[in-house]
Amino acid sequence: MTDTPLLDGLHVVDVASFIAGPAAATMLGDFGADVVKVEPPRTGDSYRALSRVPPNPRVDGVNYPWQLDNRNKRSIALDLKSPGARAVLERLVKWADVFVTNFPPRTRTKLGLDYDDLASLNPRLVYADITGFGEEGPDAHLPGFDVTAYWARSGLMDVTRQRDAPPAMNAFGSGDHPTAVTLYAGIMTALYRRERTGEGSRVEASLIAEGAWAASMWLQAVLLGGKSPRPVDRSDPPNALANAYRTADDRWLLLAFANEDKQVPLFLKAIGRPEAAQNPKYADTPSRRAHAAEIAALLDKTFAAKPLAEWREVLDAAGLTYGVVQTIEEFAHDPQLVANRIVVPIDDGSASPPLTVDSPVRLDQARKVPPRPAPDLGEHTDAVLRDVGYDDQQITDLRTAGVVG
């Protein structure tokens, strides 16, 4: 492993917000790319206000969404609607290797930020854009958030609820961050293509495509004529051995048996019901499916008799596959996160730095840069302008004209 980050020297212009586009740019920055965040003067990126939107938790003095998705970046305050901004933007595009945006198609066209507009300035540019509903079709112009385009539109919100229960809101960003990984993969693929051809290219990702990929196993079945899955009634499940059960201390366990012929006898013995293995209703997979409601009722009573800690000992001793439905608070202190560097300290110069969530791509032979604090609005405006060829007087003129802040 060398001391030089893998993407050192790669220039990225991030003209995106909420959430997938900036997160993809953050992943590039994690591997050492120089990422310049373009924000409107005075107000800044509206993403800066997300921590104040319910039901997001409040953390006094810490803008945690901004830190998460904008670490390792420099911020330039540039008013893209100002006539004088065009010259600055063109210099940034000529300087850049990668340009990231999630402006809706109509806004991109209005601002002159379409692929053809920028590729003519820099034929080696990798242009990466995120949309809610794709570039074509009747809904291409609609704004999309992960809750609408990824969760609701894809059917995931429908099938992840209990039957007769209303849909539940997803955790913010839970569709955006997988989409960011897809955009990052597309950018890296385009950079590989550029190494082979010398040419830039356009990379596209969308929340609706990511939702289709997440739901693809069942979506594929429906495309081939299968019956659309419906929300599950856990008291009458399709499979009682892939179901959730409540323990005596009001916790939930999720069973997940892939090899039932091997695991069911071990399971029945572990829970103190070895005689059930001789019951013809439970003898094979078809019988267990036919009597799933009866098995679920039996397991409801069984698991309700002991607290979670005791059941974990029993199931672990039998080598059975299960999951504990953890809270976010429990997950934040899960020892697997620290052991596998899934959470890492922020390089803020303090003696006890807070932890942040690392991006999920890792190479053993290429180190990531330590996550630095996310930038203040316009913190690096002058430095970025100098990098693209402006002198001090020109910077002063741009500021006087209100082009930069």
Stockholm file with secondary structure:
# STOCKHOLM 1.0

chainA/1-405         MTDTPLLDGLHVVDVASFIAGPAAATMLGDFGADVVKVEPPRTGDSYRALSRVPPNPRVDGVNYPWQLDNRNKRSIALDLKSPGARAVLERLVKWADVFVTNFPPRTRTKLGLDYDDLASLNPRLVYADITGFGEEGPDAHLPGFDVTAYWARSGLMDVTRQRDAPPAMNAFGSGDHPTAVTLYAGIMTALYRRERTGEGSRVEASLIAEGAWAASMWLQAVLLGGKSPRPVDRSDPPNALANAYRTADDRWLLLAFANEDKQVPLFLKAIGRPEAAQNPKYADTPSRRAHAAEIAALLDKTFAAKPLAEWREVLDAAGLTYGVVQTIEEFAHDPQLVANRIVVPIDDGSASPPLTVDSPVRLDQARKVPPRPAPDLGEHTDAVLRDVGYDDQQITDLRTAGVVG
#=GR chainA/1-405 SS CCSSCTTTTCEEEEECCSSHHHHHHHHHHHTTCEEEEEECTTTCCGGGGGGGSTTSCCCTTCCHHHHHHHTTEEEEEBCTTSTTHHHHHHHHHHHCSEEEECCCHHHHHHHTCSHHHHHTTCTTCEEEEEESSCSSSTTTTSCCCIIIIIIIHHSHHHHTSBTTSCCCCCCTTTTHHHHHHHHHHHHHHHHHHHHHHSCCEEEEEEHHHHHHHHTHHHHHHHHTTCCCCCCBCTTSCSCTTSSEEECTTSCEEEECCSCHHHHHHHHHHHTTCGGGGGCGGGSSHHHHHHTHHHHHHHHHHHHTTSCHHHHHHHHHHTTCCEEECCCHHHHHTCHHHHHTTSEEECCSSCSSCCEEECCSCCBTTBCCCCCCCCCCTTTTHHHHHHHTTCCHHHHHHHHHTTSBC
#=GC SS_cons         CCSSCTTTTCEEEEECCSSHHHHHHHHHHHTTCEEEEEECTTTCCGGGGGGGSTTSCCCTTCCHHHHHHHTTEEEEEBCTTSTTHHHHHHHHHHHCSEEEECCCHHHHHHHTCSHHHHHTTCTTCEEEEEESSCSSSTTTTSCCCIIIIIIIHHSHHHHTSBTTSCCCCCCTTTTHHHHHHHHHHHHHHHHHHHHHHSCCEEEEEEHHHHHHHHTHHHHHHHHTTCCCCCCBCTTSCSCTTSSEEECTTSCEEEECCSCHHHHHHHHHHHTTCGGGGGCGGGSSHHHHHHTHHHHHHHHHHHHTTSCHHHHHHHHHHTTCCEEECCCHHHHHTCHHHHHTTSEEECCSSCSSCCEEECCSCCBTTBCCCCCCCCCCTTTTHHHHHHHTTCCHHHHHHHHHTTSBC
//
